Amino acid sequence: RPAPVAQFAREAGIPCLQPEKVNTPEFLEELGGYEPDLALVISFGRIFSRDLLDLPKGGCFNAHGSLLPKFRGAAPVQRAVLAGEEKTGVTIIKMNEKMDQGPILLRKEIPLGPDEDGASLRRRLAELSASAFLEALEILEKGEPPLEPQDESRATYAPKIKKEESPLDWSLSAREIHRRVLGLQPWPCASSVLLGRHLILLGGRPLPLPEEARGARPGTILEAGKEGLLVAAGEGAYLVTRLKPGGKREMEAAEFVRGARLPEGAAFSWKGRSGGK
């Protein structure tokens, strides 16, 4: 199945080049035949050679989904949510031979909502990237713009999200668990095992631990009802409100509770610990 951009280009009669390697002499010759004035790059995680960077007359510019130099790397959107950032945005940089380290043309900043997940933030930043590129083009049309070098002392990194990050550690605080439920969407999503059933957790909120539950082992279900599943955490409690059982559709946690017949003292398994009952 072709990528959406490639499909659009073909339908519009726009040449679409999809090389496996971008720095080969063959591709440089092919691209050079178009005599490009400028290259705008997005969601293309490859390092450009100096020959490729110098090929467009005006250079190569990239839209990165963070406020650089924070969150350089492959997963800036989800890592911002996982880190509990209050704001993020898009940075347009002039590319160099190092990943996400080129000088800055402009930044566009947006706040993160308290319950914003990685999928919704990605959609918002995609739209912001488009408008930021249009603004960048207006700036570049006026001539050589001033560029701001990145402050290396403030640089942080956003490594690729791995499947191994999915299983929840219930010894974390409820607030941290909430970040993981939000930040690991759309993939691999936070997950846990309850009485042998694999559950993907898609929504919830951190709450104080009820007084009567002091000392409860993390992962223990404290309440299961119309509000969802209230689970003891390392600090506080986490109310799971939306989930997806393995092999089934996404549903409200209350719906799952009605059909699950959970015994008293049931608990999620985590970090090799077996759930109760």
C-alpha positions as CSV (number, residue, x, y, z in Angstrom):
1,R,0.0,0.0,0.0
2,P,1.5,3.3,-1.0
3,A,2.2,6.1,1.5
4,P,-0.6,8.8,1.5
5,V,1.9,11.4,0.2
6,A,3.0,9.1,-2.7
7,Q,-0.6,8.3,-3.5
8,F,-1.6,12.0,-3.6
9,A,1.5,12.8,-5.8
10,R,0.6,10.1,-8.3
11,E,-3.0,11.2,-8.5
12,A,-2.0,14.8,-9.0
13,G,0.6,13.9,-11.6
14,I,3.5,15.1,-9.4
15,P,6.8,13.1,-9.8
16,C,7.4,10.9,-6.7
17,L,10.8,9.5,-6.0
18,Q,11.0,6.7,-3.4
19,P,14.7,5.6,-3.1
20,E,15.8,3.0,-0.6
21,K,19.0,5.0,-0.1
22,V,19.1,8.8,-0.5
23,N,22.8,9.4,-0.7
24,T,23.7,7.3,-3.7
25,P,25.2,8.9,-6.8
26,E,22.2,7.5,-8.8
27,F,19.6,9.3,-6.7
28,L,21.6,12.5,-6.4
29,E,21.8,12.6,-10.2
30,E,18.1,11.8,-10.6
31,L,17.0,14.5,-8.0
32,G,19.5,17.0,-9.5
33,G,17.8,16.7,-12.8
34,Y,14.8,18.6,-11.3
35,E,17.1,21.5,-10.3
36,P,15.4,22.0,-6.9
37,D,15.4,25.4,-5.3
38,L,14.5,24.1,-1.8
39,A,13.9,20.8,0.0
40,L,11.3,20.6,2.8
41,V,11.7,17.4,4.8
42,I,9.3,15.8,7.4
43,S,9.1,12.3,9.0
44,F,12.1,11.1,7.1
45,G,14.5,9.6,9.6
46,R,17.7,9.5,7.5
47,I,20.9,11.4,7.6
48,F,21.6,13.4,4.5
49,S,25.1,13.5,3.0
50,R,26.7,16.9,2.4
51,D,26.2,16.4,-1.4
52,L,22.5,15.9,-0.9
53,L,22.2,18.9,1.6
54,D,23.9,21.1,-0.9
55,L,21.9,20.0,-3.9
56,P,18.9,22.4,-3.5
57,K,20.0,26.0,-4.1
58,G,18.3,27.2,-0.9
59,G,19.2,24.2,1.3
60,C,17.2,21.5,3.1
61,F,14.8,22.4,5.9
62,N,13.2,20.0,8.3
63,A,10.1,20.2,10.5
64,H,10.8,18.4,13.8
65,G,8.0,17.7,16.3
66,S,9.5,19.3,19.4
67,L,10.9,22.6,20.6
68,L,14.5,21.9,19.7
69,P,17.0,21.3,21.2
70,K,14.7,19.3,23.4
71,F,13.7,15.8,22.3
72,R,16.0,15.3,19.3
73,G,15.5,11.9,17.7
74,A,12.9,9.4,16.5
75,A,10.0,9.9,19.0
76,P,9.7,13.5,20.1
77,V,5.9,13.5,20.2
78,Q,5.3,10.5,22.5
79,R,8.4,11.3,24.6
80,A,7.0,14.8,25.4
81,V,3.8,13.2,26.7
82,L,5.7,10.6,28.6
83,A,7.9,13.3,30.2
84,G,4.8,15.2,31.4
85,E,5.7,18.3,29.3
86,E,3.3,21.3,29.6
87,K,4.2,22.6,26.1
88,T,5.8,21.4,22.9
89,G,5.7,22.4,19.3
90,V,7.4,22.3,15.9
91,T,10.8,23.6,15.0
92,I,12.0,24.3,11.5
93,I,15.7,23.8,11.1
94,K,18.2,24.1,8.3
95,M,19.5,20.5,8.1
96,N,23.1,19.6,8.5
97,E,24.9,16.2,8.6
98,K,23.8,15.5,12.2
99,M,20.4,14.3,13.3
100,D,18.1,17.2,14.4
101,Q,21.1,19.5,15.2
102,G,20.8,22.1,12.4
103,P,20.3,25.9,13.1
104,I,16.8,27.0,13.8
105,L,14.7,29.1,11.4
106,L,11.5,29.3,13.5
107,R,9.6,27.6,16.4
108,K,5.9,27.2,16.8
109,E,4.7,26.4,20.4
110,I,1.5,24.8,21.6
111,P,0.4,23.7,25.1
112,L,-0.3,20.0,25.9
113,G,-3.8,19.3,27.3
114,P,-3.9,17.5,30.7
115,D,-5.3,14.3,29.0
116,E,-3.7,14.6,25.6
117,D,-2.3,11.3,24.3
118,G,0.4,10.7,21.8
119,A,-2.0,10.1,18.9
120,S,-3.9,13.3,19.3
121,L,-0.7,15.3,19.8
122,R,0.8,13.8,16.7
123,R,-2.3,15.0,14.7
124,R,-2.0,18.5,16.1
125,L,1.7,18.8,15.4
126,A,1.2,17.5,11.8
127,E,-1.2,20.4,11.2
128,L,1.2,22.8,12.9
129,S,4.1,21.6,10.8
130,A,2.2,22.4,7.6
131,S,1.5,26.0,8.7
132,A,5.0,26.3,10.0
133,F,6.4,25.3,6.6
134,L,4.2,27.9,4.9
135,E,5.6,30.6,7.3
136,A,9.1,29.3,6.6
137,L,8.7,29.7,2.9
138,E,7.5,33.3,3.3
139,I,10.7,34.0,5.4
140,L,13.0,32.3,2.9
141,E,11.5,34.2,-0.1
142,K,12.7,37.4,1.5
143,G,16.3,36.3,1.3
144,E,18.9,34.6,3.5
145,P,17.3,34.5,7.0
146,P,19.1,34.7,10.3
147,L,19.4,31.3,11.9
148,E,19.7,30.5,15.6
149,P,22.3,27.9,16.6
150,Q,21.0,25.2,18.9
151,D,22.1,25.4,22.5
152,E,23.9,22.0,23.0
153,S,23.7,22.4,26.8
154,R,19.9,22.1,26.6
155,A,19.8,19.2,24.2
156,T,17.7,16.1,25.2
157,Y,16.9,13.0,23.2
158,A,13.8,11.1,22.3
159,P,14.7,7.5,21.4
160,K,12.5,5.3,19.3
161,I,9.5,3.8,21.2
162,K,9.9,0.1,21.7
163,K,7.3,-2.6,22.2
164,E,9.0,-3.6,25.5
165,E,7.8,-0.3,27.0
166,S,4.2,-1.4,26.8
167,P,3.8,-3.5,30.1
168,L,2.9,-1.2,33.0
169,D,4.8,-1.2,36.2
170,W,2.2,-0.6,38.9
171,S,4.8,0.4,41.4
172,L,5.1,3.7,39.6
173,S,3.0,6.7,40.9
174,A,-0.5,7.0,39.5
175,R,0.6,10.2,37.8
176,E,3.4,8.5,36.0
177,I,1.1,5.6,35.0
178,H,-1.2,8.1,33.5
179,R,1.6,9.6,31.4
180,R,2.4,6.1,30.1
181,V,-1.2,5.4,29.3
182,L,-1.3,8.6,27.3
183,G,2.2,8.7,25.9
184,L,2.4,5.2,24.5
185,Q,-0.5,5.7,22.2
186,P,-1.0,5.0,19.3
187,W,1.7,2.3,19.6
188,P,2.5,0.1,21.5
189,C,0.0,1.3,24.1
190,A,0.2,0.6,27.8
191,S,-0.8,-2.9,28.7
192,S,-1.2,-5.2,31.7
193,V,-2.4,-8.7,32.5
194,L,-5.4,-9.3,34.7
195,L,-6.2,-12.9,35.6
196,G,-4.5,-14.2,32.5
197,R,-6.2,-11.6,30.2
198,H,-4.1,-9.1,28.3
199,L,-5.6,-5.7,28.5
200,I,-4.5,-2.5,26.6
201,L,-5.2,0.5,28.7
202,L,-6.4,3.5,26.7
203,G,-7.8,6.0,29.3
204,G,-8.0,6.8,32.9
205,R,-7.0,9.3,35.6
206,P,-4.8,9.4,38.7
207,L,-6.6,9.7,42.0
208,P,-5.7,9.7,45.7
209,L,-5.4,6.3,47.4
210,P,-8.5,5.7,49.5
211,E,-7.7,5.7,53.2
212,E,-9.0,2.1,53.6
213,A,-6.6,0.9,50.9
214,R,-3.4,2.0,52.7
215,G,-0.8,-0.7,52.3
216,A,-2.5,-2.3,49.3
217,R,0.0,-4.0,46.9
218,P,0.5,-2.0,43.6
219,G,-1.7,-3.5,40.9
220,T,-4.5,-4.6,43.3
221,I,-8.0,-3.7,42.1
222,L,-9.6,-1.6,44.9
223,E,-12.9,-1.0,43.2
224,A,-14.6,-2.3,40.0
225,G,-17.8,-0.7,39.0
226,K,-19.6,1.9,36.8
227,E,-16.6,4.3,37.0
228,G,-14.1,1.6,35.9
229,L,-11.3,-0.1,37.6
230,L,-9.6,1.6,40.5
231,V,-6.1,0.2,40.9
232,A,-3.5,0.7,43.6
233,A,-0.3,2.3,42.4
234,G,3.1,2.9,44.0
235,E,1.8,6.3,45.0
236,G,-2.0,7.0,44.8
237,A,-4.4,5.0,42.7
238,Y,-5.2,4.9,39.0
239,L,-8.8,4.7,37.7
240,V,-8.9,2.9,34.4
241,T,-11.8,4.2,32.3
242,R,-11.2,2.8,28.9
243,L,-9.5,-0.4,27.7
244,K,-9.2,-3.0,25.0
245,P,-9.1,-6.7,25.9
246,G,-6.8,-8.8,23.7
247,G,-8.6,-9.8,20.5
248,K,-11.6,-7.7,21.2
249,R,-12.9,-4.1,20.5
250,E,-12.1,-1.0,22.6
251,M,-14.7,-0.4,25.3
252,E,-15.4,1.5,28.5
253,A,-13.9,-0.1,31.5
254,A,-17.3,-0.3,33.2
255,E,-18.5,-2.5,30.3
256,F,-15.5,-4.8,30.9
257,V,-16.3,-5.0,34.6
258,R,-19.9,-6.1,34.0
259,G,-18.7,-9.2,32.1
260,A,-15.5,-9.9,33.9
261,R,-16.7,-11.3,37.2
262,L,-13.6,-10.2,39.1
263,P,-13.0,-11.9,42.4
264,E,-12.3,-9.8,45.5
265,G,-8.6,-9.1,45.8
266,A,-7.9,-9.5,42.0
267,A,-4.7,-7.9,40.9
268,F,-2.8,-7.1,37.7
269,S,0.4,-9.0,37.1
270,W,3.5,-6.8,36.6
271,K,7.3,-7.2,36.5
272,G,7.0,-10.9,36.9
273,R,4.6,-10.7,39.9
274,S,1.5,-12.8,39.6
275,G,-1.9,-11.2,40.1
276,G,-4.1,-12.2,43.0
277,K,-7.0,-14.6,43.0
